């Protein structure tokens, strides 16, 4: 039996596997017209329970892989038993390398926890075939491994899939692939007893890793113990040599080498408890960083990681954070003691690896890897941002998307794909989520939609995309936020600029532009439907300064005392046409009876806001907005 067969279709007393009925779940989702309890029944039959018997603890979870949200793998239950099988097997003598058997009292506690979890699975309605139990290095290397897994089967009826070193590396890679939309780079998974090293590419739903991933005996717990007894220089050199050899074995493909050459270095994707602890420490040292509570999708430069690794290595303790508390969020006392070992690994590895440009932290591990490997390829293709926002989409969301796209340049390289293909459709999906909120709360709640709001728990979103969709949603509701939230907004902008210095300004400009345009579109069409002919956006190229000398329609707005803020005839011959590349006409019907003062004011403010946007950001293809009535002849205009 292949690895995937062994992992995903392990035999149980119930031969009706969830995976075998996956296509039926899809058919039921599409074909059923009876919505009473329909989703609940589909989700119930698609629940999968995972028991991950790791080196540093045993993790229990129940997740849904129902087709409509399988890409973001929503978890309905999660628990952890803090028993370290690695520590339990440590020899009594510092000079001995012979592992002790897993103690009977530890086995007893694990069995009791599994029995409780079986009871919880019954309460959730998890099918008996929907429980997957996997074990990694600490179980695999235990002298009484077979006795341990036999005891589990006798007590629970669950067979344990014992992953080999190669299978463990591949499952960890699946977990990392689930954590991002598209990834390409090097990969490390640091557990308690070992570290897996490979390269990974996951694009268009297809994941590839090295045919020869390497498992190194440098887990966080293992290194912590060795640092107490072994010569530092010798251990550092051993890790260096191991990574030099591993780099040759994984056989980097030419496309990865080419990407690194173009981008100025490789991207490093990391997961496992050791790296999660390091990621949380890095976040704790940046108190102004706006997303502190989500480790998945956090990215930072290699320089920052290397400086922290060297500090941990030299000081043998984390830096003190502040005078009030030295606690690191989401890092236990035991994990904190292992951080110097993580520093040792990173510092030595970076001496041997080619240039690394950025580090990307993933929450995905064996548990997420098992789930992701069970998802059909067509669902792996989905953008997790669109999957997360789809349940909130109005019935005719495509009409909003089509109208907004009419105001976006189609020339390649102008509007970043991340905005045009991800932010825009997601924004249309959740454009009305906050409509029942008080007016003064709407833009603030929308700003936090992906950090503490309705899609904050979605798996697979980077911090950058969380910031972008939050800013877009805030602008969709007018962007009027109190000073404290203005500070948060500014920190989200800095996050984007630091994550993508080359394209950051363009990402922010077009995200804000789309949000401001949606503020007008949704103001005119607040009911989830766009009536034909009531609003048209028309995009024109600007090739000369004369193209910007147009007569805008009088919207009946009182003059606010500023020449810049009026909607009368505007001459822009002095403006450099290299900065403004497009003119967008907001075309309204000649009969404006449908448009209240508030709507006309919203359109007027759009012009003013886009002018300010154009002044603040330097990027290609900026837009000037004009308003026209439908009976004005545009056919003769440039």
C-alpha positions in Angstrom: 0.0 0.0 0.0 1.3 3.4 -0.9 2.0 6.2 1.6 -1.2 8.1 0.6 -3.3 4.9 0.8 -1.9 4.0 4.1 -2.4 7.5 5.5 -5.8 8.4 4.1 -7.6 5.1 3.8 -6.5 3.1 6.9 -8.7 0.2 7.6 -11.3 0.5 10.4 -14.3 -1.4 11.5 -16.5 0.8 9.1 -15.6 0.3 5.5 -17.6 3.3 4.2 -14.8 5.9 3.9 -15.5 9.6 3.8 -13.1 9.9 0.9 -15.1 7.4 -1.2 -18.3 9.5 -0.8 -16.7 12.9 -1.5 -18.2 13.2 -4.9 -21.6 12.5 -3.5 -21.1 15.3 -1.0 -20.4 17.7 -3.9 -23.5 16.5 -5.8 -25.6 17.0 -2.7 -24.2 20.5 -2.1 -25.1 21.6 -5.7 -28.3 19.6 -6.3 -30.2 19.8 -3.1 -33.0 22.4 -2.9 -33.9 21.6 0.7 -31.8 24.0 2.7 -33.2 23.1 6.1 -30.3 21.4 7.9 -28.7 20.7 4.5 -25.3 22.2 5.2 -25.2 20.7 8.7 -25.8 17.2 7.4 -23.2 17.6 4.7 -20.6 19.0 7.1 -21.5 16.3 9.6 -20.7 13.5 7.2 -17.5 15.2 6.1 -16.0 15.7 9.6 -12.5 14.2 10.0 -10.8 13.6 13.3 -7.0 13.7 13.5 -4.7 12.4 16.2 -1.2 13.6 15.7 1.2 11.7 18.1 4.2 14.0 18.0 7.5 14.3 19.9 6.5 17.2 22.0 2.8 16.5 22.5 -0.3 14.7 21.2 -2.7 16.9 19.2 -6.4 16.2 18.7 -8.6 17.9 16.2 -11.9 17.6 14.3 -12.2 19.5 11.0 -14.6 19.6 8.1 -13.7 18.9 4.6 -17.1 19.5 3.1 -16.5 20.7 -0.4 -17.8 24.3 0.0 -15.1 25.2 2.6 -12.6 22.3 2.5 -9.8 24.6 1.2 -9.7 26.5 4.5 -10.2 23.4 6.6 -12.4 24.8 9.3 -11.6 23.2 12.7 -14.5 22.6 15.1 -12.5 21.1 17.9 -8.9 21.3 19.0 -7.0 20.0 22.0 -3.5 19.0 23.1 -2.1 16.6 25.6 1.2 18.0 26.8 3.2 14.8 27.1 6.6 14.8 25.4 7.4 11.3 24.2 10.8 12.5 23.3 11.6 13.6 26.9 10.0 10.4 28.2 12.5 8.3 26.3 15.6 10.2 27.3 18.4 8.0 28.8 19.4 8.5 32.4 23.0 9.0 31.5 24.2 12.0 29.6 26.7 9.8 27.7 24.1 7.2 26.6 22.3 7.4 23.3 20.0 4.4 24.0 16.4 5.4 24.3 14.2 4.2 27.1 10.8 2.6 26.3 7.8 4.9 26.6 6.8 4.7 30.2 3.6 2.9 31.1 2.2 5.9 33.0 2.6 8.0 29.9 0.9 5.3 27.8 -1.9 5.2 30.3 -2.4 9.0 30.1 -2.4 8.9 26.3 -4.9 6.1 26.2 -7.2 8.0 28.6 -7.0 11.1 26.5 -7.8 9.1 23.3 -10.8 7.5 24.9 -12.1 10.9 25.8 -11.5 12.0 22.3 -13.4 9.1 20.9 -16.3 10.1 23.1 -16.0 13.7 21.7 -15.9 12.4 18.2 -19.2 10.5 18.9 -20.8 13.8 20.2 -19.7 15.6 17.0 -21.0 12.8 14.8 -17.6 11.9 13.3 -18.0 8.6 11.4 -15.8 5.8 12.7 -13.9 5.8 9.4 -13.3 9.5 9.8 -10.6 9.1 12.5 -7.0 9.2 11.4 -4.2 8.5 13.9 -0.6 9.3 12.8 2.6 9.0 14.7 6.0 10.5 13.9 9.7 10.2 15.0 9.3 9.8 18.8 6.9 6.8 18.3 8.8 5.4 15.4 12.1 5.3 17.3 10.7 4.1 20.6 12.0 0.6 21.7 8.4 -0.4 22.6 6.8 1.2 19.5 4.8 -1.9 18.5 3.5 -2.4 22.0 2.4 1.2 22.1 0.5 1.2 18.9 -1.1 -2.2 19.7 -2.3 -0.8 23.0 -3.9 2.1 21.2 -5.7 -0.2 18.9 -6.9 -2.5 21.7 -8.3 0.5 23.7 -9.8 2.5 20.8 -10.1 0.4 17.7 -7.9 3.0 15.9 -5.0 1.9 13.8 -1.9 4.1 13.9 -0.2 5.1 10.7 3.5 5.2 11.6 5.1 7.7 9.2 8.6 7.0 7.9 11.1 9.9 7.8 10.2 10.6 4.1 6.5 10.4 4.8 6.8 12.7 7.7 8.6 15.2 5.6 6.0 15.0 2.8 3.1 15.3 5.3 4.7 18.4 6.8 5.1 19.9 3.3 1.4 19.3 2.7 0.7 21.2 5.9 2.8 24.2 4.7 1.2 24.1 1.2 -2.2 24.4 2.9 -1.1 27.5 4.7 -0.5 29.7 1.7 -2.1 30.3 -1.7 1.0 29.8 -3.8 4.4 28.9 -2.4 7.8 28.3 -3.9 11.1 28.0 -2.0 12.9 26.0 0.6 11.1 24.2 3.5 12.0 23.3 7.1 9.8 21.6 9.7 11.4 21.6 13.2 9.7 19.2 15.5 10.9 17.9 18.9 13.2 15.2 17.8 14.1 16.0 14.2 14.0 18.7 11.5 12.8 17.9 7.9 14.5 19.8 5.1 13.4 20.0 1.4 12.2 22.3 -1.3 8.6 22.9 -2.1 6.5 24.3 -4.9 2.7 24.5 -4.7 1.1 26.3 -7.6 -2.3 25.8 -9.3 -3.2 23.1 -6.8 -0.2 20.9 -7.5 2.4 20.4 -4.8 5.9 19.2 -5.6 8.7 18.6 -3.1 12.1 16.9 -3.5 12.1 13.2 -4.3 14.8 13.0 -1.6 13.7 15.1 1.4 16.1 14.9 4.3 15.4 14.2 8.0 18.0 15.6 10.3 18.3 14.7 14.0 18.1 18.3 15.1 14.7 18.8 16.7 14.1 21.5 19.3 14.0 19.1 22.2 17.0 17.0 20.9 19.2 20.0 20.4 18.2 21.5 23.8 19.5 18.3 25.5 22.7 18.1 23.4 23.5 21.8 24.1 23.8 20.9 27.8 26.5 18.3 27.4 28.3 18.8 24.0 30.9 21.2 22.9 29.3 24.2 21.3 31.7 24.6 18.3 31.5 20.9 17.5 27.7 20.9 17.5 27.6 24.0 15.4 29.9 22.5 12.9 27.9 19.2 12.8 24.8 21.1 11.8 26.6 23.1 9.2 28.0 20.0 7.6 24.6 18.2 7.8 22.9 21.1 5.9 25.6 21.2 3.3 25.1 17.5 2.6 21.3 17.9 2.7 21.3 20.7 0.2 23.0 18.4 -2.3 20.6 15.6 -1.6 17.3 17.5 -2.2 18.5 18.5 -5.7 17.1 22.0 -6.2 15.2 22.3 -9.5 16.2 24.9 -12.1 13.0 26.9 -11.7 13.7 27.5 -8.0 17.3 28.6 -8.8 16.0 31.0 -11.5 13.5 32.5 -9.1 16.1 33.0 -6.4 18.4 34.7 -8.9 15.6 37.1 -10.0 14.3 37.8 -6.5 17.7 38.1 -4.8 17.4 35.0 -2.7 15.2 32.0 -1.7 12.0 32.2 0.3 12.2 29.9 3.3 8.9 28.3 4.5 9.0 27.0 8.1 6.7 25.1 10.4 6.8 23.0 13.5 6.7 23.9 17.2 10.3 25.2 17.2 9.7 27.7 14.4 6.3 28.7 15.7 8.0 29.7 18.9 10.6 31.7 17.1 7.9 33.4 15.0 5.9 34.4 18.1 9.1 35.8 19.7 9.8 37.9 16.6 6.3 39.2 16.8 6.6 40.0 20.5 9.7 42.0 19.8 7.7 44.2 17.4 4.8 45.5 19.6 3.7 47.8 16.8 3.2 45.0 14.3 -0.6 44.9 13.7 -1.3 41.2 13.6 0.1 39.7 16.8 -2.3 36.8 17.4 -2.0 34.8 14.1 1.3 33.1 13.3 0.2 31.5 10.1 1.2 33.8 7.1 3.6 35.9 9.1 6.6 36.9 6.9 9.8 38.7 7.8 13.3 39.3 6.4 16.1 36.8 6.8 18.2 39.5 8.4 15.8 39.8 11.3 15.6 36.1 11.7 19.3 35.7 11.7 19.9 38.5 14.2 17.4 36.9 16.6 18.9 33.4 16.1 22.4 34.8 16.8 21.1 36.5 20.0 19.5 33.3 21.2 22.6 31.4 20.5 24.9 33.7 22.3 22.7 34.7 25.2 21.1 31.2 25.6 17.8 33.0 26.5 15.2 35.1 24.8 15.5 38.9 25.0 13.5 40.6 27.8 10.5 42.2 26.3 9.4 44.8 28.8 9.5 45.7 32.5 5.9 44.5 33.2 6.0 41.1 31.8 8.5 38.9 30.1 5.9 36.4 28.8 6.0 35.6 25.1 2.5 35.2 23.7 1.6 31.6 22.8 5.0 30.3 23.9 5.0 27.9 26.9 7.8 27.8 29.5 9.0 24.5 28.0 9.0 25.9 24.4 10.8 29.1 25.6 13.6 26.9 27.0 14.0 25.4 23.6 14.4 28.7 21.7 18.2 28.8 22.1 18.3 25.5 20.3 16.2 26.9 17.5 18.7 29.8 17.3 21.5 27.3 17.0 19.8 25.4 14.2 19.0 28.6 12.2 22.3 30.2 12.7 24.3 27.2 11.6 22.0 26.3 8.8 22.2 29.8 7.3 26.0 29.4 7.1 25.5 26.5 4.7 22.4 27.4 2.7 22.3 29.7 -0.3 21.1 33.3 0.3 17.7 33.3 2.0 15.7 36.5 1.4 12.6 36.0 3.5 11.1 33.6 6.1 7.4 32.6 6.0 5.9 31.0 9.1 3.2 28.4 8.8 0.9 26.9 11.4 0.5 23.9 9.2 2.1 20.6 10.4 1.2 16.9 10.3 -2.4 17.5 11.3 -3.0 20.1 8.5 -0.9 18.0 6.1 -3.1 15.0 6.6 -6.2 17.0 5.9 -4.8 18.8 2.9 -3.6 15.6 1.3 -7.2 14.3 1.4 -8.7 17.3 -0.5 -9.3 16.8 -4.2 -7.0 18.7 -6.6 -9.8 20.9 -7.9 -10.4 22.2 -4.3 -6.7 22.7 -3.7 -6.8 25.1 -6.7 -9.2 27.4 -4.8 -7.9 30.7 -3.4 -8.5 30.4 0.4 -9.5 34.1 0.5 -12.3 33.5 -1.9 -13.3 30.3 -0.2 -13.5 32.2 3.2 -15.6 35.1 1.8 -17.9 33.1 -0.5 -20.5 32.2 2.1 -21.2 35.9 2.6 -21.6 36.8 -1.1 -24.9 38.4 -2.3 -26.7 36.3 -4.9 -25.7 38.7 -7.7 -22.2 39.4 -6.5 -20.8 38.9 -10.1 -22.6 42.1 -11.2 -20.7 44.1 -8.6 -17.5 42.5 -9.6 -18.2 43.1 -13.3 -19.0 46.8 -12.7 -15.9 47.4 -10.5 -13.7 45.8 -13.2 -15.0 48.3 -15.7 -13.1 50.9 -13.8 -9.8 49.0 -13.6 -7.0 49.2 -16.3 -6.4 45.9 -18.0 -2.9 46.6 -19.2 -0.6 44.0 -17.7 1.5 45.2 -14.8 -0.7 48.1 -13.8 -3.2 46.6 -11.3 -1.4 43.9 -9.4 -2.8 40.4 -9.8 -3.1 40.1 -6.0 -5.6 43.0 -6.1 -7.4 42.2 -9.4 -7.8 38.5 -8.9 -8.0 38.2 -5.1 -8.9 41.4 -3.3 -11.5 42.6 -5.7 -13.7 39.4 -5.9 -13.3 38.9 -2.1 -14.4 42.5 -1.5 -17.5 42.0 -3.6 -18.2 38.8 -1.7 -18.3 40.6 1.7 -19.3 44.0 0.6 -22.6 43.9 2.6 -21.5 41.9 5.7 -21.4 44.9 7.9 -24.6 46.6 6.6 -26.5 45.9 9.8 -23.8 47.6 12.0 -24.2 51.2 13.2 -22.8 53.6 10.7 -19.9 54.7 12.9 -18.9 51.1 13.5 -19.0 49.8 9.9 -15.5 51.0 8.6 -13.8 49.9 11.9 -15.4 46.5 11.9 -14.5 46.1 8.2 -10.9 47.1 8.8 -10.5 44.1 11.2 -12.5 41.6 9.1 -9.5 39.4 8.5 -7.6 40.0 11.8 -10.3 39.5 14.4 -13.5 39.5 12.2 -15.5 37.0 10.4 -12.7 35.5 8.2 -9.9 35.8 10.8 -10.0 32.1 11.4 -9.6 31.1 7.8 -6.6 28.9 7.2 -4.3 29.8 4.3 -4.2 33.6 4.4 -0.9 35.5 4.6 -0.7 38.6 6.8 -0.3 40.7 3.7 -3.6 39.6 2.2 -5.3 40.0 5.6 -4.1 43.6 5.6 -5.2 44.3 2.0 -8.7 42.9 2.4 -9.1 44.8 5.7 -8.1 48.1 4.1 -10.4 47.5 1.0 -13.4 46.7 3.2 -12.7 49.8 5.4 -12.7 52.0 2.3 -15.8 50.4 1.0 -17.6 51.7 4.1 -16.2 55.2 3.7 -13.0 54.9 5.7 -14.1 57.2 8.5 -12.3 55.7 11.5 -11.2 57.1 14.9 -7.5 58.1 15.6 -6.7 54.8 17.3 -7.9 52.9 14.2 -6.0 55.3 11.9 -2.9 54.1 13.7 -3.8 50.5 13.1 -4.5 51.3 9.5 -1.1 52.9 9.1 0.5 49.9 10.7 -1.2 47.6 8.1 0.2 49.8 5.4 3.7 49.4 6.8 3.2 45.6 7.0 2.4 45.6 3.3 5.4 47.8 2.4 7.8 45.6 4.5 6.3 42.4 3.0 6.6 43.6 -0.6 8.9 46.6 -0.8 8.9 46.5 -4.6 5.1 46.4 -5.2 3.9 47.7 -1.9 2.8 51.2 -3.0 1.0 49.8 -6.0 -0.8 47.2 -3.9 -2.0 49.8 -1.4 -3.0 52.3 -4.1 -5.2 49.9 -6.1 -6.6 48.3 -2.9 -7.7 51.7 -1.6 -9.0 52.7 -5.1 -11.2 49.6 -5.4 -12.5 50.1 -1.9 -13.4 53.7 -2.6 -15.1 52.8 -5.9 -17.2 50.1 -4.1 -18.3 52.8 -1.6 -20.0 54.5 -4.5 -21.2 51.4 -6.2 -22.8 49.9 -3.1 -24.2 53.3 -2.1 -26.1 53.5 -5.4 -27.0 49.7 -5.3 -27.3 48.8 -1.6 -29.8 45.9 -2.1 -27.5 43.3 -3.7 -28.6 44.0 -7.2 -27.4 46.3 -10.0 -30.1 47.7 -12.2 -29.2 48.0 -15.9 -28.3 51.5 -17.0 -28.3 53.0 -13.5 -24.5 53.3 -13.3 -21.7 52.8 -15.8 -18.0 53.1 -15.4 -15.9 53.9 -18.5 -12.1 53.8 -18.6 -10.2 56.0 -21.0 -6.4 56.1 -21.7 -4.7 59.5 -21.0 -2.1 60.2 -23.6 -1.9 64.0 -23.5 -2.6 66.7 -21.0 -5.6 67.7 -23.1 -7.2 64.4 -22.4 -7.6 65.6 -18.8 -9.4 68.8 -19.7 -13.0 67.7 -19.4 -16.3 69.1 -18.3 -17.7 67.3 -15.3 -21.4 67.2 -14.6 -22.9 69.4 -11.9 -24.1 67.1 -9.2 -25.9 69.8 -7.2 -23.3 69.9 -4.4 -22.7 73.1 -2.6 -19.3 74.7 -3.0 -17.2 73.8 0.1 -14.9 76.7 -0.5 -12.1 74.8 -2.1 -11.3 75.0 -5.8 -9.9 71.4 -5.5 -13.1 70.0 -4.1 -15.6 71.4 -6.6 -17.0 69.3 -9.4 -17.1 72.0 -12.0 -15.0 72.4 -15.2 -11.4 71.3 -14.4 -8.4 72.1 -16.5 -5.3 69.9 -15.8 -3.0 70.9 -18.6 -0.2 71.5 -16.1 -0.5 67.9 -14.7 2.2 65.5 -15.9 0.3 62.9 -18.0 3.0 60.3 -17.1 1.5 60.2 -13.6 -2.2 60.0 -14.6 -2.6 57.3 -17.2 -6.3 56.7 -17.0 -9.6 58.7 -16.7 -12.5 56.9 -15.2 -15.9 58.3 -16.0 -18.7 57.6 -13.6 -21.7 57.8 -15.9 -25.1 58.4 -14.4 -28.5 58.5 -16.2 -29.6 61.9 -17.4 -32.6 61.7 -15.1 -31.0 61.8 -11.7 -34.3 61.3 -9.7 -32.9 58.0 -8.4 -30.0 59.7 -6.7 -30.4 61.3 -3.3 -28.2 64.1 -1.9 -26.2 61.5 0.1 -25.4 59.5 -3.0 -24.4 62.6 -5.0 -22.2 63.6 -2.0 -20.6 60.2 -2.0 -19.8 60.5 -5.7 -18.4 64.0 -5.2 -16.2 62.7 -2.3 -14.9 59.9 -4.5 -13.3 62.5 -6.8 -11.7 64.3 -3.9 -10.4 61.0 -2.3 -8.9 59.7 -5.5 -7.1 63.0 -6.0 -5.6 62.7 -2.5 -4.7 59.0 -3.3 -2.9 60.1 -6.4 -0.8 62.6 -4.5 0.2 60.2 -1.8 1.4 57.2 -3.8 3.9 56.8 -6.6 3.0 53.9 -8.8 2.2 53.3 -12.5 -1.2 53.8 -14.1 -2.9 56.2 -11.6 -6.5 57.2 -12.3 -8.4 60.5 -12.4 -12.2 60.2 -11.7 -14.8 62.3 -13.6 -18.6 62.2 -13.4 -20.8 62.5 -16.5 -24.5 62.3 -17.1 -25.6 59.6 -19.6 -26.8 62.1 -22.2 -23.3 63.7 -22.5 -21.5 62.6 -25.6 -18.4 60.6 -24.7 -17.9 59.1 -28.1 -16.1 62.2 -29.2 -13.8 62.4 -26.2 -10.1 61.1 -26.5 
